[in-house]
Amino acid sequence: MNRISTHVIAFMVGLTTVTQLLSAQEHSGPIPQPLHQWQAWALWDHKELGCPTPFNAHEQPICFWPSKLKIETNKRGAEWNAEIQVFAESWVLLPGDDGMWPVNVSVNDEPAPVLNHNGGPAVQLPLGLHAMRGKFQWQETPEKIAIPRNFGIVDLSVEGATIDQPNWDEQGYVWLKRVQATEDAKDQFTAQAYRVLEDGLPLWLRTQIDISVSGKSREEEIGNVLPEGWQLSFVASPIPVALDEQGRMKVQVRAGTWQIRIDAFRNSDLSEVRYAEGVTPAFESELIAIRAKPELRTAELQGAMPVDAQMTTFPQAWKDLPLYEWKTGQTLKWAEKTRGMGLQHPDRLMIQRQL
């Protein structure tokens, strides 16, 4: 191996080491002084390290968070504005589509180029808090306007009339001409949690939260939805949801019924199901079912009241499981009775892996 090749390898090893050190420091503490001058260079293609990952999945960073989208229409067009908090340089989709392209778009009062990105109008924004504005122009008021799913709250005014409850369908369109919901409906919000404790290695806690909303679009804080010791793995929601590391949830809601699915797991053995000390659970009472795995162990949940699933609103897909009512202020015991298949079964070995 010649001297040039040796120097190239040494340089690449050094670069890798610096990048790893800086990446680790991004999450663990201040960057050592000797590495400060290398920070921008080593992390130029790791901008997402500054983005929050509320689902404990670093490969799915959330790099921007929009505020309320305000839209005011008239007979010749519309004006809209919103604030966007950007944690790393990102493409942000704008209101509108190919049939109604936004014009006169500005970011922090400076003109901004709008390009087609992922099938819709978008601007590229750097790190920071940005005030975006734009307009639509038309000869006749259209029936609807496309709104990206990034936005959770819309403040709509149609020809001077405030619409407290915009008609926002599942395809992402806010309707301007369709009959609006009754104006006198009050802001109401109800939520119910349903869970399944699924035995296995690891143990899983499957959660479904059903939300019913009336009134205007707004942000609601649900509260702590994860018991102590469980780590978030997956969240699926038709409306914007934010979950912090302590398991507190807030959602941007609009009128309708919504279903949020959360999966969490444990790396440690389970002896109790409870919320952390000093934490107020989001729900005073929950319905929790057990999906047993008798080939692994026999266990039971103690401290909860058995209930008849057929007499509840528990999700149909889980109604065949043993169901309990959990008063969340109390601690449930996970009592393990036996391990394995017992002496009555012949010796055998079965291995199943899932990556």
Secondary structure, DSSP 8 states (H G I E B T S, - for coil): --HHHHHHHHHHHHHHHHHHHHHHHHHHS---GGGGGGHHHHTTT-GGGGS--TTS-TTS---EEE--EEEEEETTEEEEEEEEEESSSEEEE-S-BTTB--EEEEETTEE---EEETTEEEEEE-SEEEEEEEEEE-SS--SEEE--TT---EEEEETTEEESS-EE-TTSEEESSS----TT---EEEEEEEEEEE-SSSEEEEEEEEEEEESS-EEEEEEE-S-TT-EEEEEE-SS-EEE-TT-EEEEEE-SEEEEEEEEEEESS--SEE---TT--BS-SEEEEEEE--TTTEEEEEESSEEE-GGGS---GGGTTS-EEEEETTS-EEEEEEEESS-TTS----------
